[in-house]
Amino acid sequence: MSDSTCKTRPDLEYPCPWAYRVIGRDEAALRAAITGLMGRRDHTLAVSNRSARGKYVSLLLEVTVRDEGDRLSLFADLSSHAAVKIVL
């Protein structure tokens, strides 16, 4: 596989389902942050993983994104929330 192949963007057809892995320290705070950002928008949210010592929790957020701008905006909104440490 060439280096340029790895850097190409996937060809997505919108609207489409999208999953974000949202990681933070406090599950209740993460859930509140995500629920607040999603508002009335349909989504699912489930625990995906917990660190061995319980310091971090990973939640899987699944939502339908309308277009690339919507997908990137959600990523930015999640990333900038104080309760969120990492978004993948």
Backbone as CSV, one residue per row, in Angstrom:
resi,resn,N_x,N_y,N_z,CA_x,CA_y,CA_z,C_x,C_y,C_z
1,MET,0.847,-1.174,0.000,0.000,0.000,0.000,0.895,1.242,0.000
2,SER,0.636,2.143,-0.887,1.462,3.339,-0.968,1.052,4.338,0.100
3,ASP,1.961,5.245,0.408,1.712,6.267,1.426,0.536,7.154,1.037
4,SER,0.369,7.447,-0.244,-0.730,8.308,-0.681,-2.084,7.618,-0.512
5,THR,-2.113,6.303,-0.614,-3.354,5.562,-0.427,-3.853,5.712,0.999
6,CYS,-2.972,5.726,1.956,-3.348,5.843,3.364,-3.923,7.216,3.683
7,LYS,-3.603,8.215,2.915,-4.030,9.578,3.212,-5.302,9.987,2.489
8,THR,-5.875,9.096,1.682,-7.091,9.451,0.964,-8.292,9.352,1.902
9,ARG,-9.243,10.209,1.672,-10.462,10.209,2.486,-11.418,9.152,1.961
10,PRO,-12.196,8.575,2.878,-13.200,7.618,2.396,-14.279,8.360,1.612
11,ASP,-14.826,7.701,0.617,-15.899,8.289,-0.175,-17.211,7.945,0.509
12,LEU,-17.768,8.899,1.255,-18.981,8.657,2.020,-20.194,9.179,1.274
13,GLU,-21.278,8.460,1.397,-22.541,8.884,0.822,-23.443,9.332,1.963
14,TYR,-23.773,10.604,1.984,-24.570,11.181,3.067,-26.039,11.230,2.692
15,PRO,-26.924,11.178,3.683,-26.667,10.955,5.103,-26.230,9.509,5.334
16,CYS,-25.471,9.303,6.419,-24.991,7.962,6.735,-24.796,7.823,8.249
17,PRO,-24.841,6.588,8.735,-24.584,6.380,10.160,-23.108,6.624,10.457
18,TRP,-22.821,7.168,11.641,-21.451,7.443,12.032,-21.295,7.144,13.508
19,ALA,-20.139,6.648,13.886,-19.873,6.328,15.290,-18.692,7.149,15.790
20,TYR,-18.854,7.691,16.978,-17.793,8.417,17.669,-17.508,7.668,18.966
21,ARG,-16.249,7.472,19.277,-15.873,6.911,20.565,-15.458,8.107,21.417
22,VAL,-16.195,8.335,22.494,-15.994,9.513,23.338,-15.430,9.043,24.681
23,ILE,-14.264,9.547,25.053,-13.555,9.073,26.238,-13.426,10.199,27.255
24,GLY,-13.672,9.840,28.503,-13.537,10.799,29.599,-13.394,10.069,30.918
25,ARG,-13.347,10.834,31.992,-13.155,10.246,33.319,-14.468,9.916,34.021
26,ASP,-15.500,10.696,33.795,-16.755,10.586,34.533,-17.887,10.210,33.576
27,GLU,-18.403,8.992,33.716,-19.435,8.517,32.792,-20.677,9.402,32.811
28,ALA,-21.130,9.798,33.992,-22.341,10.632,34.086,-22.124,11.973,33.393
29,ALA,-20.956,12.571,33.569,-20.650,13.857,32.924,-20.564,13.692,31.409
30,LEU,-19.992,12.587,30.955,-19.913,12.325,29.508,-21.312,12.172,28.919
31,ARG,-22.139,11.381,29.591,-23.510,11.173,29.108,-24.274,12.490,29.050
32,ALA,-24.131,13.311,30.082,-24.815,14.608,30.110,-24.319,15.502,28.979
33,ALA,-23.012,15.518,28.744,-22.437,16.345,27.674,-22.970,15.907,26.311
34,ILE,-22.954,14.607,26.069,-23.399,14.089,24.775,-24.889,14.328,24.583
35,THR,-25.670,14.045,25.610,-27.118,14.260,25.520,-27.427,15.726,25.258
36,GLY,-26.703,16.618,25.920,-26.900,18.051,25.697,-26.558,18.470,24.284
37,LEU,-25.482,17.934,23.747,-25.073,18.280,22.381,-26.014,17.684,21.333
38,MET,-26.544,16.514,21.606,-27.427,15.847,20.646,-28.833,16.439,20.656
39,GLY,-29.251,17.002,21.787,-30.595,17.564,21.864,-31.632,16.510,21.528
40,ARG,-32.520,16.822,20.600,-33.591,15.887,20.197,-33.161,14.957,19.067
41,ARG,-31.945,15.072,18.667,-31.443,14.265,17.559,-31.365,12.789,17.967
42,ASP,-31.870,11.903,17.102,-31.821,10.463,17.384,-30.370,9.995,17.441
43,HIS,-30.060,9.236,18.480,-28.721,8.674,18.636,-28.786,7.514,19.622
44,THR,-27.758,6.706,19.620,-27.607,5.677,20.639,-26.292,5.922,21.347
45,LEU,-26.268,5.526,22.617,-25.090,5.749,23.440,-24.918,4.536,24.336
46,ALA,-23.741,3.942,24.311,-23.485,2.743,25.111,-22.046,2.752,25.602
47,VAL,-21.835,2.119,26.741,-20.469,1.964,27.251,-19.738,1.029,26.308
48,SER,-18.569,1.458,25.896,-17.766,0.668,24.977,-16.610,-0.008,25.705
49,ASN,-16.057,0.699,26.713,-14.911,0.159,27.434,-14.680,0.965,28.708
50,ARG,-14.046,0.340,29.660,-13.596,1.015,30.885,-12.143,0.637,31.102
51,SER,-11.357,1.581,31.603,-9.957,1.266,31.883,-9.901,0.288,33.053
52,ALA,-8.811,-0.442,33.139,-8.655,-1.476,34.161,-8.813,-0.913,35.575
53,ARG,-8.354,0.289,35.799,-8.440,0.897,37.131,-9.651,1.804,37.288
54,GLY,-10.503,1.851,36.262,-11.715,2.650,36.344,-11.511,4.145,36.222
55,LYS,-10.343,4.542,35.745,-10.042,5.971,35.612,-10.732,6.607,34.417
56,TYR,-10.917,5.819,33.359,-11.511,6.322,32.125,-12.643,5.418,31.678
57,VAL,-13.601,6.020,30.993,-14.687,5.267,30.380,-14.808,5.730,28.929
58,SER,-15.127,4.788,28.065,-15.307,5.077,26.649,-16.760,4.796,26.296
59,LEU,-17.435,5.785,25.730,-18.805,5.620,25.289,-18.844,5.626,23.767
60,LEU,-19.693,4.779,23.208,-19.864,4.727,21.762,-21.146,5.478,21.411
61,LEU,-20.988,6.564,20.684,-22.105,7.379,20.219,-22.343,7.048,18.751
62,GLU,-23.563,6.638,18.427,-23.926,6.366,17.043,-25.050,7.310,16.645
63,VAL,-24.848,7.979,15.520,-25.789,8.989,15.052,-25.720,9.046,13.530
64,THR,-26.790,9.477,12.898,-26.771,9.681,11.450,-26.309,11.100,11.174
65,VAL,-25.260,11.224,10.374,-24.752,12.550,10.008,-25.310,12.935,8.648
66,ARG,-25.668,14.211,8.515,-26.321,14.697,7.296,-25.339,14.940,6.152
67,ASP,-24.143,15.426,6.511,-23.119,15.728,5.510,-21.781,15.853,6.223
68,GLU,-20.721,16.112,5.465,-19.386,16.188,6.067,-19.294,17.316,7.085
69,GLY,-19.915,18.434,6.804,-19.902,19.549,7.747,-20.544,19.166,9.068
70,ASP,-21.646,18.445,9.005,-22.334,17.972,10.202,-21.435,17.022,10.982
71,ARG,-20.798,16.090,10.286,-19.904,15.110,10.920,-18.741,15.799,11.627
72,LEU,-18.126,16.750,10.950,-16.987,17.465,11.530,-17.412,18.391,12.664
73,SER,-18.578,18.991,12.532,-19.096,19.873,13.579,-19.366,19.095,14.867
74,LEU,-19.974,17.923,14.732,-20.211,17.086,15.907,-18.894,16.702,16.567
75,PHE,-17.909,16.332,15.763,-16.593,15.986,16.294,-16.001,17.165,17.072
76,ALA,-16.066,18.350,16.496,-15.514,19.545,17.143,-16.268,19.869,18.429
77,ASP,-17.590,19.785,18.395,-18.394,20.073,19.588,-18.087,19.085,20.707
78,LEU,-17.993,17.822,20.372,-17.658,16.813,21.379,-16.255,17.045,21.927
79,SER,-15.304,17.285,21.044,-13.905,17.466,21.443,-13.700,18.654,22.358
80,SER,-14.495,19.685,22.189,-14.292,20.922,22.957,-14.994,20.912,24.311
81,HIS,-15.796,19.885,24.589,-16.515,19.855,25.868,-15.559,19.510,27.003
82,ALA,-15.712,20.153,28.148,-14.818,19.973,29.293,-14.830,18.541,29.826
83,ALA,-15.929,17.821,29.711,-16.017,16.446,30.236,-15.326,15.437,29.333
84,VAL,-15.011,15.829,28.113,-14.462,14.921,27.119,-12.955,15.085,27.038
85,LYS,-12.252,13.951,27.127,-10.789,13.972,27.002,-10.357,13.690,25.566
86,ILE,-11.004,12.717,24.934,-10.614,12.308,23.577,-11.872,11.900,22.798
87,VAL,-11.891,12.210,21.503,-12.933,11.715,20.596,-12.229,11.000,19.453
88,LEU,-12.662,9.801,19.188,-12.108,9.030,18.063,-13.227,8.746,17.079
